Amino acid sequence: MYILAIETTGAYASVALTDGDKILAHVEGNDRFSHLQNLMPQVQQVMADAGLPLGDVTAIATSVGPGSFTGIRIGVSSSRALAQILDILCVPVSSLEALAMRAADFAKEETIVCPMLDARRSQVYAGAYKLVDGFPQEVVEAAPYTLEEFMNAVDQFDNVLIMGDGADSYGEKISAFRDKAFEIAPEEIRYQHANTVAILGANKFNAKIGVPYEQLQPEYMRIPEAERKLKEEQAKKCQM
Amino acid sequence: MREETVYNIKNEEETNAFGAELAEKLKPGDVIAMVGDLGTGKTTLTKAIAKGLGIEDVITSPTFTIVKEYDDGRLPLYHFDVYRIGDIDEMYELGYEEYFYGQGVSVVEWADIIEELIPEDAIRLNIEYGENEGERIYRCTF
């Protein structure tokens, strides 16, 4: 079994290949938000590094969001195209769950891993996870939150590890909303990467969570319009 | 709260001077949110800012394309006219995040239409007619 994984929801695109057990090859981009021009060459490079033809791939695991809106569209549409021509299944993977898995070697047993992606204007796409045998178990629902809402939601946990670009955008503001200590993941593991998309994708593929290409859906995790407007008005009132 | 500064602009030369001065201060990722009625000179001011950035391409209103990019200045300029945006999702579809939070400067005409997407630290620029012909009042929050 070979699972090709695609991660384009963050600033840097990455691609990885796994045999379900270990990572055979991986490549990550160096240019911010240049997924469209980099992705397919990255796929080619990963297959070349692994010494395998693209036709040997069993399924495509795709990080479907949340994250960069444009990045998600590129990742999902490219995965669909590949799956269609190769006539194989797609496996949707949550960018937050895959990101949480990057902390597997770093987080202590009691640590709650909190991937937090910047949704702009003091909002985040976030969730909280406990890692069990390296795989994430959701303890706070993955959803769009204001930074304050999310910090309140994880207040019940003593040890939290913050991951993702939300840590960069809101680093200082986090301490304002949290009395207890918290840790920010070191840069090497802070951002989305296809390696964990591959491992989680292989796991899901074995659990028969594969879909035909046309059913691979983006997960933008946007707040519904009406709710956004309400929050906007409330925020304005607070400022006055 | 950030403070508002009011500029009384007498003519187009003063618009050009204002644009040049503003352009000097701009840095990557800045967003200028412009609000003003038809004919108050949003595009004229954008031209002045573009000139200040060293852009020599002709700036034309991007009403039908929503955004136009100019890459020949000190910083890339992304000129938005969001007058025709019907649903906020259209902004996501054209990739506004990569523009607003990218390496260039975004100037947004009719910014009030997409208020919910304007970054909290955006430069606010409200344009009103002045008392006399050709005069304008710029209310700015930097």
Interface residues (C-beta under 8 A of the other chain):
Chain A: F33 S68 F69 T70 R120 R121 S122 Y220 R222 E225 R228 K229 E232 Q239
Chain B: M1 I88 Y92 G95 E97 E98 Y101 G102 E115 E116 L117 P119 E120
